[in-house]
């Protein structure tokens, strides 16, 4: 009989504890080494001359700082709970009073670094360009923005949904940071930044001009301003701010697993995801979203005021450049037209535009899938639509809409009278957020480009809403897109 004893595998918590202990040991060794180096430098250096001091002071006040002036000699790879000098500003997510909740502090600016209560960097995916600007000397590393004239021109007051766990992927107070924490910014010179910006604008879209010329939309001087179809709109740009325990709960996983995946599967991005379990907020370097509001934003929470809405995920090829392999731009334009019509009838229209290119798999992956679809045996058929994506990406869709309704909750939306989407994932996520959807509106057949029939029929067969027939398996095999060299479909 084999008497070999197999030791039990250590738990995830045990492994994380071991990693943390090792990192703390490394940090302690680094601290000792740095002290010894500094002692050696003091013993061997000579005092700077007056001329040296004057030159250094002059250089420090110039627009472009040298690398030695931008950064200290010590590179801080990570921090730890209870570390000397580290005292995060308390952050109580989901409480009603914003001053009790506290600001989100993530900057490594000298006035903020020891008081940080969040992981990541301001700016979403654009934080990398900010770092590049500093590296080439175009931006001082210690720059603090002037928010003097930047306040929203439209009021977005607190909603009951801002309390609790209804919002976990954005900061509901993100548009009011300079107003709520102006003292900290002005007097303490803390680097606190808005994660939401609100403005008003006019927008022109050729298809909307066509709708005016065709008589489907009327010029009213309020929503539709002229015969060119110019629209008046309120816009809000939103950067992601994740409350990690709430995000993990939405997806049915533990916070530890979420943190480990965000660290491990991004090349070790932000070690504090592992070393700072006390920091519960993370600003991920991903794209955010933009809200376009037609009508009166103050009446959006009023369930007696009709609301039409489309939640749209970015598709650069179709939305901007008119590719006809998908229904993205036609559906988006249809949604905008219906939102405008709703506003003209005394209601409101809301478009939410997420930066989730290629089902959040990215445009490179999307184009690789396009190639595989067009080259597969038998041509580009609807029955293999999702298979080609899974073969390349490993998953057919990475948008995972569980966080999507947070923006709707931030707006105070409790009911959507007309939801311009066929997506079952979006509908179910909105229903889970306790937002009522009265009517689901599919894209009209006449707006579907011929080559995108493959996409739309595959999605309907997979569970997308339709008011028509659901294609059979044989029917899907018969739906075929054009080849690269086809002149006509």
NUMARLUM-9789 format. One record per atom (N, C-alpha, C): residue in three letters; x, y, z. Coordinates in pm, whole numbers, plus 50000, padded with zeros to 5 digits. Example, Ala and Ser with C-alpha at 12.3 -4.5 7.8 and 13.67 -1.06 7.14 Angstrom:
ALA513194943150780ALA512304955050780ALA513204967050780SER512854977550708SER513674989450714SER512905000350787
//
This chain:
UNK500854988150000UNK500005000050000UNK500905012550000UNK500525021749913UNK501275034349906UNK500915043150025UNK501915046250109UNK501655054050230UNK502015068850212UNK502195072950084UNK502565087050060UNK501465096350108UNK501825106250184UNK500865116250235UNK500945128650147UNK499815132250089UNK499755144150004UNK499335156050088UNK500195165950094UNK499885177850175UNK498755185550110UNK497845190850191UNK496735198850134UNK497265211650071UNK496605215949962UNK496995228449896UNK496645240149987UNK497565249749998UNK497245261450081UNK496105269450020UNK495325275950104UNK494205284050056UNK494705296749990UNK493795303049915UNK494145315849850UNK494535326249953UNK493795326750066UNK494115336450171UNK495505334250228UNK495875321350245UNK497205318150296UNK498285322650199UNK498055320150069UNK499025324149967UNK499195339349965UNK498055346549974UNK498125361149975UNK498865366250097UNK498635359750213UNK499345363650335UNK500845361450320UNK501225350250258UNK502645347350236UNK503285357750144UNK502545361450039UNK503055371549945UNK503245384850017UNK502245388750098UNK502325401350171UNK503505401350266UNK503725390250336UNK504845389350429UNK506175390650356UNK506265384250238UNK507495385150160UNK507745399350112UNK506685406050068UNK506825419750020UNK507235429150134UNK506675427050251UNK507055435350367UNK508525433250401UNK508975420750394UNK510375417850422UNK511295424850321UNK510885424650193UNK511665431250089UNK511725446250115UNK510545451750153UNK510495466150179UNK511385470150296UNK511415461950399UNK512275464750514UNK513745464350475UNK514105454550390UNK515495453750343UNK515845466050259UNK514895470450175UNK515145482250093UNK515345494650180UNK514555495650286UNK514665507150375UNK516035507550443UNK516495495850489UNK517815495150552UNK518905498850452UNK518795493650330UNK519805496450227UNK519825511350194UNK518655517350183UNK518585531550150UNK519235539850261UNK518975536350387UNK519575543550499UNK521105542950494UNK521605531250460UNK523055529650452UNK523645537850337UNK522935538050223UNK523405545850108UNK523405560750142UNK522325565450208UNK522235579550244UNK523335583350342UNK523645574350436UNK524715577150533UNK526055578450461UNK526275569750362UNK527525570350284UNK527595583350205UNK526435587450144UNK526425599850066UNK526705611950153UNK526165612150275UNK526415623450366UNK527895624250406UNK528485612450419UNK529885612150462UNK530845616250351UNK530435614450226UNK531355616850114UNK531045629350035UNK529845635550055UNK529455647149974UNK530025659950033UNK530145670049948UNK530535683349993UNK529335692449985UNK529355703250065UNK528205712250071UNK528055719849939UNK526835721549892UNK526575729049770UNK527005743549788UNK527525749349681UNK527865763449684UNK526595771749676UNK526725784649709UNK525585793749699UNK525065793949556UNK526015794149457UNK525615794449317UNK524795781949280UNK525195770349335UNK524475757949308UNK523045758949360UNK522895764449482UNK521575765449542UNK520665774749463UNK521245786049418UNK520445795549340UNK520015789249208UNK520925782049143UNK520605775549016UNK519515764949034UNK519605757549142UNK518605747249168UNK517235753349194UNK517205764249271UNK515945770849299UNK515325776549173UNK516145782349087UNK515655787848961UNK515095776948872UNK515835765848865UNK515405754748781UNK514095748848831UNK513935748148964UNK512735741949022UNK511465749648992UNK511605762748964UNK510425770848937UNK510125771848788UNK510945765848704UNK510705766348561UNK509585756848524UNK509085758448401UNK507955750148356UNK508365735548342UNK509535733148287UNK509975719448262UNK510995715348369UNK510665704948440UNK511535700248547UNK512385688748497UNK513615687948546UNK514445676548512UNK513935664348587UNK514395652548545UNK513915640248608UNK514245640148757UNK515425645448794UNK515805645348935UNK514905654349017UNK514315664648952UNK513405673649024UNK511985668549025UNK511625660748924UNK510275655148917UNK510065644149021UNK511095636449043UNK510965624649129UNK512085624349233UNK511795618149347UNK512835616149448UNK513735604649405UNK514865603249472UNK515785592349440UNK515175578849473UNK514235578749566UNK513635566249611UNK512425562649526UNK512415550749471UNK511275545849393UNK510355537949486UNK509135542449498UNK508165535649585UNK507365525849499UNK507655513149513UNK506965503049433UNK505565500449485UNK505415500949616UNK504105498449675UNK504105503549819UNK502955503049881UNK502815506850021UNK502095495750095UNK502025497250229UNK501445486650312UNK500565492850421UNK499565485550467UNK498735490650576UNK499585493250701UNK499375504550766UNK500085507550889UNK501515512050870UNK501945513650745UNK503315518150720UNK503515532250776UNK504715534850828UNK505005547850889UNK504745559150790UNK503985569150831UNK503705580650748UNK502505579150658UNK501985567050643UNK500825564450557UNK499545565850640UNK498725575650605UNK497495578050680UNK496375581850583UNK495715571850525UNK494685574750425UNK493525582850482UNK493005591950400UNK491775598950437UNK490645588750441UNK489855588350548UNK488765578450555UNK487825579650436UNK487435568050382UNK486535567650267UNK485445557350298UNK484235562250319UNK483115553550357UNK482125552950239UNK482315543150154UNK481525542150031UNK480035540050063UNK479185547449992UNK477745545050000UNK477025552650109UNK477715560950188UNK477005568750291UNK476345580850225UNK475335586350292UNK474535596950233UNK475265610250224UNK475985613950326UNK476655626950331UNK478015626050262UNK478275634250159UNK479545633250087UNK480755636650174UNK480605645950267UNK481735649650352UNK482085638350449UNK481075630850489UNK481335618850570UNK481945607850484UNK481445606850360UNK481995596850267UNK483465599450244UNK483815612050217UNK485205615650192UNK485535615650044UNK486585623250005UNK486995623749864UNK487775611149824UNK487805608449695UNK488655597749642UNK490025603849614UNK491045598949686UNK492395604449675UNK493305593649618UNK493795595849497UNK494625585549433UNK495935591149380UNK496105604449384UNK497305610749328UNK498545607649411UNK499675606849341UNK500965605149407UNK501695618649421UNK500945629549406UNK501485642949431UNK501995643549574UNK503085650749602UNK503655651049737UNK502655654649847UNK501655662949814UNK500685666949916UNK499615656349939UNK499575646349851UNK498485636449858UNK498955622149880UNK500225619349848UNK500645605449839UNK500485597749970UNK500715604250082UNK500595597150210UNK499155596250258UNK498245603050188UNK496835603150230UNK495945596150129UNK496545589450033UNK495785582349932UNK494875571949993UNK493645571449946UNK492705561249994UNK492165552849879UNK492835553449766UNK492415545749650UNK493635541349571UNK493445531149487UNK494505525349404UNK494295529949261UNK495385532149187UNK495265535549046UNK495725549549018UNK495075555948921UNK495445569548881UNK494225576548823UNK494185589748838UNK493125597548777UNK493245596948624UNK492125598348555UNK492175599848410UNK491775587648331UNK491445576648397UNK491075564648322UNK492215560148232UNK491905556548107UNK492935551648016UNK493915562547976UNK493565575248000UNK494445586247960UNK495535589148062UNK495555581948173UNK496605584248272UNK497985581148214UNK498055572248115UNK499335568848053UNK499855580747973UNK498955587947905UNK499385599647829UNK499845610847922UNK499235611748039UNK499695621748136UNK501125618448180UNK501385605548205UNK502725601548244UNK503735604548133UNK503325602148009UNK504205605147895UNK504485620247888UNK503455628447913UNK503635642947911UNK504655647448014UNK504625641048131UNK505585644248235UNK506985639648195UNK507065627848137UNK508365622048101UNK509105630748000UNK508385636747904UNK509055644647801UNK509165659447839UNK508715662847961UNK508855676548010UNK507785686147966UNK506685680947908UNK505595689747864UNK504655693447977UNK504655685748084UNK503755687948197UNK504535686648327UNK504475696648414UNK505125695348545UNK504465684248627UNK505265676248690UNK504725665148768UNK503885670048884UNK504135682148932UNK503425687349048UNK502275696749010UNK501845696348885UNK500755705148841UNK499445701448910UNK498735711448962UNK497395709749018UNK496425718148936UNK495365712348882UNK494455719648793UNK493755731248864UNK493385741248785UNK492575752548832UNK491135749848791UNK490245747448888UNK488855744048860UNK487915756148872UNK488475768248863UNK487705780248889UNK486455781948806UNK486465778248679UNK485315780648590UNK484735767648534UNK484955756748603UNK484625743648545UNK483365737248600UNK482635743848687UNK481455737748751UNK480405734048647UNK479615723648672UNK478575719548578UNK477565730848553UNK477165732948427UNK476145743148398UNK474735738348428UNK474615725448458UNK473325719348489UNK473465711948622UNK472465713048708UNK472535706548839UNK472175691748828UNK473005683348885UNK472725669148900UNK472745666049050UNK471615668049118UNK471585666849264UNK471625652249309UNK471925649849437UNK471975636049489UNK470635628849472UNK470735615949447UNK469565607249435UNK469625596549545UNK468485590849583UNK468505580149683UNK469415568549643UNK469565566249514UNK470395555149465UNK471885557549488UNK472285569849527UNK473685572449555UNK474125566349688UNK473165561949767UNK473445556049897UNK473405540849885UNK474275534049958UNK474275519449957UNK475135513849846UNK474675502749786UNK475475495649686UNK474875496249547UNK473955505649524UNK473365506749390UNK474385511549289UNK475415518649335UNK476475523749247UNK477815519249302UNK478555511249224UNK479855506149270UNK480955507849165UNK480615513249047UNK481625514248941UNK481905528548898UNK481355538248969UNK481635552348945UNK481425559949075UNK482025571749084UNK481855580049203UNK480665589349181UNK479545587149251UNK478375595649226UNK478605610449257UNK479615613249339UNK479945627149374UNK481075632549285UNK481425625149181UNK482595628449102UNK482545641649029UNK481315647049004UNK481185659948935UNK481215671749032UNK481255669149162UNK481175679749262UNK482445680849346UNK483515674449303UNK484745673949382UNK485275687949416UNK485435697049319UNK485965710449355UNK485055718249448UNK483755715749440UNK482825723049527UNK482795717149668UNK482845703949678UNK482755697449809UNK484075698049886UNK485185697049815UNK486495696249883UNK487425707349834UNK486835719149813UNK487625730649768UNK488675734749868UNK488365733449998UNK489345737350100UNK490595728650091UNK490395715750076UNK491545706650066UNK492385709849942UNK491685713549832UNK492395716649708UNK493135729949718UNK492455740349770UNK493015753749771UNK494025755749884UNK493655751650005UNK494495754650120UNK495555744050146UNK495175731350129UNK496135720550156UNK496865716050031UNK496475721949915UNK497115718849787UNK497055703949754UNK495975697449797UNK495805683349765UNK495365681849620UNK495845671449557UNK495505668749417UNK494255659949413UNK493105666249415UNK491815659249407UNK491185662649273UNK490705652649201UNK490225655149064UNK488825649649042UNK488015656948965UNK486685651648929UNK486825639248841UNK485915629848858UNK485845618348767UNK484615619348678UNK483855630348692UNK482705633048607UNK482765647848568UNK482485650648440UNK482375664548394UNK481075665848316UNK480355676648339UNK479045678848276UNK479095691948199UNK478535691848077UNK478505703847995UNK477255703847909UNK477055714747837UNK475965715847740UNK476565718247602UNK475875713647497UNK476445714747363UNK475345713947258UNK475735716847134UNK474915714147017UNK475585702846939UNK474825694546873UNK475385683846793UNK474625682546662UNK475355679046556UNK474735677046426UNK475105663246373UNK474125656146321UNK474295642746268UNK473565642146134UNK474215637746027UNK473565637745895UNK472205630645893UNK472115619345961UNK470845611945960UNK469725619446031UNK470075627446132UNK469055635346200UNK468585646646109UNK469515652646034UNK469105662545934UNK468155656145833UNK468465643645794UNK467585636445703UNK466205634045762UNK466155631245894UNK464865629045960UNK464045641845962UNK464735653345976UNK464025666245972UNK463505668945831UNK464355666645731UNK463945669045593UNK462795659845552UNK462765647645607UNK461715638045574UNK460435640445655UNK460525649345754UNK459345652545834UNK459125643545953UNK460075634345981UNK459915625546097UNK460175633146227UNK461045643446221UNK461295652146335UNK460975666546294UNK460455674246387UNK460075688046361UNK461075697646426UNK461295708946362UNK462105719446423UNK461255726446528UNK461715726146653UNK460945732446761UNK461705743746829UNK462965745746791UNK463755756546851UNK464235753646991UNK463905742147044UNK464295738547181UNK465165726047182UNK464675715247122UNK465455703047111UNK466095702246974UNK465275703146869UNK465775704146731UNK465785719046696UNK466965724446674UNK467105738946669UNK466865744946531UNK467125737346423UNK466985743046289UNK466805731946186UNK466665736046061UNK466405726545952UNK467595717445925UNK468775721045974UNK469945712245959UNK469975701146063UNK468955700646147UNK468865690046248UNK469785692046366UNK470235704346389UNK471115706946503UNK470345704646633UNK470965696946724UNK470315692746848UNK470935699546968UNK470115702947065UNK470605707847195UNK470705696047289UNK471855694747356UNK472095682847437UNK472865686547564UNK472605679247671UNK473405679847793UNK474275667247797UNK475565668847823UNK476495657547818UNK477215655847951UNK477495643347985UNK478285640348105UNK479325629748069UNK480585632848092UNK481675623348072UNK482025617048207UNK482135603748209UNK482295596548336UNK483465586848327UNK484375588048423UNK485495578748433UNK485195568248539UNK485675556048520UNK485355545248615UNK486055546948748UNK485315544648855UNK485835544248993UNK485175532049056UNK485965521849084UNK485395509049131UNK485525507649282UNK484395504749345UNK484405500549485UNK484535485449483UNK485725480349510UNK486065466349484UNK485145456249553UNK484765458149681UNK483835448349740UNK482505447749666UNK482005459349622UNK480745459549550UNK480845453649411UNK481955456349341UNK482165450649209UNK482245435449218UNK482995430549316UNK483115415949334UNK481755409649361UNK480955416249445UNK479625411049477UNK478745410449353UNK478815420449267UNK478015420549145UNK478295408149059UNK479555404249055UNK479935393048969UNK479945379649043UNK479575379749171UNK479485367249245UNK480815360849276UNK481855369149295UNK483175363949329UNK483655371049456UNK484755366349513UNK485295372849632UNK486165384749593UNK486305393949685UNK487165405449660UNK488605401049637UNK489035390649711UNK490405385749696UNK490675380549556UNK489745373049501UNK489905367749366UNK489935379149265UNK489075389049282UNK489055400549192UNK490385407949195UNK490875410749315UNK492155417949327UNK493295409949263UNK493315397049287UNK494405388649235UNK494375388449082UNK493175387349024UNK493075387148878UNK493465400548818UNK493025411548880UNK493375424748829UNK494875427148836UNK495545421048934UNK496995422348946UNK497725412748852UNK497405400048861UNK498135389748788UNK497935390848637UNK496695392948594UNK496375391948451UNK496465405248378UNK497175414848439UNK497465427548373UNK498965430348381UNK499765419848395UNK501215421748402UNK501685427748532UNK500955425148641UNK501355430448771UNK500995444948791UNK499925449448725UNK499475463248738UNK499095466248882UNK499625477148936UNK499255482349067UNK499395471749179UNK500625469949231UNK500855460349339UNK499985462749462UNK499505475049481UNK498675477949598UNK497345470349595UNK496975465149479UNK495815456249475UNK496025444249567UNK497295440549585UNK497645429149672UNK498085434049809UNK498915444449813UNK499535448449940UNK498675457750025UNK497615463349967UNK496795472750042UNK495315468350045UNK495025457550115UNK493625453150125UNK492745463250198UNK493365472950266UNK492585483150335UNK492055493750239UNK492625494750120UNK492155504150019UNK491105497149933UNK489875501649941UNK488765494549878UNK488345500349744UNK488945511549702UNK488545518249579UNK489685517549478UNK489345514749353UNK490315513049246UNK489855520949124UNK490775529149068UNK490495536348945UNK491175528948830UNK490465520548758UNK491095512248655UNK491435520448531UNK492535517448463UNK492915524848342UNK492165519848220UNK490855521348221UNK490005516948110UNK489135528648066UNK488495526947952UNK487605537347901UNK486375538947988UNK485825550847987UNK484635553748066UNK483375553747981UNK482535563848001UNK481265564647928UNK480855579247916UNK479985581947819UNK479415595247802UNK477905594047798UNK477245603147868UNK475775603647870UNK475335615647787UNK474385613447696UNK473795624047616UNK472315625047654UNK471895636847701UNK470535638747750UNK469795648747662UNK468665644447609UNK467785653147532UNK466555655847617UNK466305668547648UNK465205671947736UNK465705678747862UNK464945677447968UNK465245684148095UNK465845674048194UNK467145674948222UNK467775665148313UNK467125664648450UNK466555675748497UNK465995676048633UNK464755667248646UNK464125663748533UNK462895655548540UNK463155640748514UNK464415637048492UNK464715622948463UNK464275613648576UNK464455617148704UNK464015607948810UNK462495606848824UNK461745615548760UNK460275615648772UNK459685604848682UNK459115594648741UNK458585583348663UNK457355586948583UNK456735598548610UNK455575602848531UNK456005609848402UNK457295612948389UNK457825619048266UNK458385607848179UNK457825605548060UNK458265594247976UNK459755595147943UNK460395583547941UNK461845582847915UNK462135572247809UNK462855576247707UNK463395567047607UNK464905566447624UNK465495554647615UNK466935553447639UNK467555542547552UNK468795545047511UNK469625534647451UNK470955534247523UNK471385522347562UNK472715520047616UNK473535513647504UNK474595520447462UNK475335516547342UNK476795514147376UNK477355503447325UNK478775500447344UNK479545504047217UNK480665510647237UNK481445516447127UNK481735506447015UNK481585511446891UNK481995503946772UNK482545514146674UNK483845516346678UNK484475526846598UNK484215524846448UNK484335512346403UNK484195509646261UNK482835513646207UNK481775510846281UNK480435514146236UNK480005527946282UNK480165531146411UNK479675543746467UNK480285555846397UNK481605554946367UNK482315566446310UNK482505565246160UNK482905553146115UNK483315551645976UNK482315544045888UNK481175540045944UNK480095534845862UNK480245520645811UNK481075512445874UNK481165498445833UNK479795491945842UNK479455483545743UNK478115477645740UNK478095462945782UNK479145458345849UNK479185444445893UNK478395442446023UNK477965453546084UNK477175452746206UNK476095463546207UNK475215462846304UNK474075472146312UNK474345483846407UNK475585485646448UNK475855495046557UNK475435509446526UNK475935515146416UNK475565529046388UNK474075530346357UNK473485521746273UNK472055523246248UNK471205522746375UNK471565513646467UNK470795512446592UNK471015524746680UNK472265529746684UNK472565541646762UNK471785553746709UNK471785555546577UNK471065566846517UNK469565565446541UNK469055553246528UNK467635550746556UNK467315554446701UNK468215550646793UNK468015553946934UNK468025568946958UNK468965576146892UNK469025590546908UNK467755597046855UNK467295592746739UNK466085598746682UNK464885596646773UNK464765584746830UNK463625582146920UNK463765589947051UNK464995591747099UNK465215599847219UNK464825614447194UNK465195619647077UNK464845633447042UNK463335634747032UNK462685625046967UNK461225625546954UNK460555625347092UNK461075617147184UNK460515616547318UNK460645629947389UNK461805636547372UNK462015649547435UNK461065659947377UNK460825659247246UNK459915668747184UNK458465666747230UNK458185654747276UNK456825651747323UNK456675654347473UNK457675660847534UNK457575664447675UNK458275654847770UNK458925644747715UNK459655635347798UNK461155637947792UNK461945627347810UNK463395628347804UNK463965616747725UNK465115619247666UNK465855608647598UNK467265607847653UNK467755595647678UNK469095593747735UNK469855583347652UNK470985587347599UNK471915578047534UNK473125576447626UNK473465564147657UNK474675561447735UNK475645554147644UNK476815560147621UNK477785554847525UNK479025550047601UNK479215536847606UNK480335530847678UNK481505528247584UNK482725530447636UNK483935526947559UNK484265512147583UNK483565503647511UNK483785489147521UNK483925483547380UNK484935488347309UNK485145484847171UNK485245469647150UNK484565464847048UNK484645450647014UNK484175441547125UNK483035445147186UNK482495437747301UNK483515437047415UNK484265447847431UNK485315449247533UNK486465439447512UNK486575434147390UNK487705425547354UNK488755433547277UNK488385445347229UNK489315453947158UNK489165452847007UNK489635463246939UNK489475463746794UNK490395454146721UNK491575451546774UNK492475441746711UNK491815428046708UNK491305423846824UNK490625410946830UNK489425410646735UNK488685421646729UNK487515422146642UNK487895420046496UNK488965426446453UNK489365425046313UNK489895411146283UNK490575405146379UNK491015391146361UNK489805381946344UNK488765384546422UNK487535376646410UNK486885378846274UNK486875391246227UNK486335394046093UNK487045385645988UNK488385385145997UNK489155377245901UNK488765362545905UNK488655357246028UNK488285343146043UNK486885340445989UNK485965349646011UNK484605347945961UNK484575347445809UNK485305356345744UNK485265357045598UNK486015345545532UNK486995339645605UNK487815329045546UNK487295315045578UNK486365313645673UNK485955300245714UNK485265292845599UNK485345279745606UNK484725271345503UNK483215273645503UNK482685275945386UNK481255278545374UNK480895293145382UNK481895301945410UNK481645316245415UNK481205321145553UNK480875333745557UNK480505340545683UNK479035337745714UNK478785327545794UNK477405323445824UNK477045326145969UNK475745328245992UNK475275331946126UNK475455320846228UNK475455308246184UNK475565297346281UNK476955296446343UNK477955302446279UNK479315302246334UNK479755315946385UNK478805325146398UNK479145339046434UNK479885339746568UNK479335333946672UNK479965334646804UNK481165325246815UNK481135314146741UNK482235304446747UNK483545310846704UNK483515318746598UNK484745325146550UNK485325334446656UNK484455341746728UNK484935350546834UNK485555342546947UNK484895331646987UNK485425323347096UNK486745316947058UNK486905313146932UNK488145306946888UNK489325316646904UNK489095329346876UNK490165339246883UNK490335344647026UNK489225348747087UNK489295355747216UNK489125346647336UNK488545334947317UNK488295325947429UNK486965328347497UNK486335339447466UNK485035342947522UNK484305351047415UNK482985349347406UNK482275356147297UNK481935370647328UNK481995374347455UNK481615388047494UNK482215390947631UNK482985401947642UNK483615405447770UNK483015418147829UNK481855422447780UNK481255434747833UNK480635432447971UNK480095420647996UNK479575417248128UNK478825429148190UNK477555430348158UNK476815442648181UNK476415445348326UNK476925437648421UNK476495439148561UNK476755453048617UNK477785460048569UNK478115473348619UNK477425484348541UNK476915481148424UNK476345491148334UNK475245499748396UNK474285493948473UNK473175502048523UNK473565512948623UNK474815512948670UNK475215522948769UNK474985537248719UNK475255539548591UNK475045552948536UNK473565556548536UNK472715546948504UNK471275549348507UNK470825552648649UNK471375545348746UNK471045548048887UNK471545561648929UNK472725565648881UNK473265578848913UNK472335589848863UNK471735587748747UNK470795597548692UNK469465597648767UNK469245587748852UNK467985586848925UNK466885579748848UNK467265572548742UNK466275565648659UNK465675553848736UNK464355553348739UNK463635542248802UNK462795534548700UNK462515541148587UNK461685534848484UNK462125539648347UNK462245530148253UNK462515533348113UNK461285529348034UNK460615538947975UNK459385535947901UNK459665528947769UNK460725533247700UNK461105526847574UNK462605524447577UNK463005511647577UNK464405507847583UNK464835503347444UNK465705511247383UNK466115508947244UNK467285499147239UNK467005486847273UNK468045476547274UNK467395462847268UNK468075453547201UNK467615439647195UNK468425430647288UNK469475436247349UNK470405428247429UNK469745422447553UNK469795409347566UNK469265402947686UNK470135405747808UNK471455406947788UNK472355409647901UNK472105423647958UNK471895433447871UNK471625446947919UNK470275447547990UNK469275441247931UNK467945441347992UNK467955434848130UNK468605423348141UNK468635416148269UNK469405424048375UNK470495430648334UNK471255438748430UNK470435450548480UNK469685456848391UNK468835468048431UNK467715463348523UNK467135451848492UNK466085446248579UNK466645442948716UNK467865437548721UNK468505434348849UNK468775446848932UNK468875458448864UNK469095471048934UNK467775477448977UNK466695469948965UNK465355474649006UNK464885486648925UNK465265486948798UNK464785497048704UNK463785490348611UNK462595495648606UNK461525489748524UNK461715493348376UNK461575483448290UNK461575485648145UNK460175482448094UNK459505492448040UNK458115490647996UNK458055484247858UNK458865489247765UNK458845484247627UNK460265482747574UNK460515471447508UNK461805469047444UNK461615470747294UNK462485478647230UNK462305482547091UNK463435477047004UNK463195467046923UNK464235461946832UNK464495471546717UNK465615470046652UNK465925478246536UNK465015474146421UNK464395483546351UNK463535480046237UNK464325473046127UNK463715463346062UNK464395455545959UNK464975464245849UNK464285475045813UNK464755483345703UNK466045490845736UNK466435491145864UNK467675497845903UNK468865488245914UNK468615475445891UNK469675465445907UNK470465464145777UNK471755467545774UNK472565465745653UNK472615450945614UNK472695448245485UNK472625434345437UNK473715425645498UNK474955430945507UNK476055422645557UNK475975420345707UNK475145428145778UNK475025426445923UNK473895417045961UNK473245411245862UNK472185401445892UNK472765389545968UNK474025386345937UNK474705375346007UNK474735378146158UNK475155390246193UNK475265393946334UNK473915393846404UNK472945400646347UNK471685402546418UNK470915389446433UNK470955380846330UNK470245368046341UNK470925358846442UNK472255358946445UNK472985350846544UNK472645355346685UNK472545368446707UNK472235373646840UNK470795370446880UNK469875371446785UNK468475368046816UNK468375353346855UNK469075344746783UNK469045330446814UNK469665327646950UNK470615336246993UNK471285334347122UNK470525340347238UNK469405347147213UNK468595352347323UNK468235366947315UNK468715374047211UNK468345388147196UNK466845389347173UNK466305400447222UNK464865402847208UNK464505405447062UNK463365400147020UNK462835403146888UNK461315402646893UNK460695410746811UNK459245410146797UNK458855401246680UNK459875395746612UNK459635386946499UNK459975372546533UNK460325364746431UNK460625350546449UNK462085348446491UNK462305338146572UNK463655334246611UNK464185324346508UNK465345326846448UNK465875317846345UNK466145303846399UNK465885293846317UNK466215280046352UNK467695277546324UNK468185266046368UNK469595262646344UNK469885261946195UNK468965255746120UNK469145255045975UNK469055269045913UNK468145277145967UNK468005290645916UNK469265298845935UNK469945296846048UNK471185304146073UNK472265300345971UNK472325287545938UNK473325283045841UNK473105289045703UNK471865292645674UNK471535298445543UNK471785313445537UNK471985319945654UNK472245334245655UNK473735336345634UNK474075342445521UNK475485343345483UNK475845357645446UNK476975362445501UNK477485375645467UNK478295375345339UNK478575386945285UNK479325387445160UNK480805384845184UNK481495380645081UNK482935378745087UNK483655391845062UNK484955391945083UNK485735404045066UNK485645409644923UNK485565400544826UNK485625404844685UNK484255406544623UNK483195404544703UNK481845406544650UNK481575421444631UNK481115425044511UNK480765438944485UNK479355441744532UNK478455432144512UNK477085433244558UNK476785421644649UNK475895424144746UNK475515413344838UNK474555403944768
//
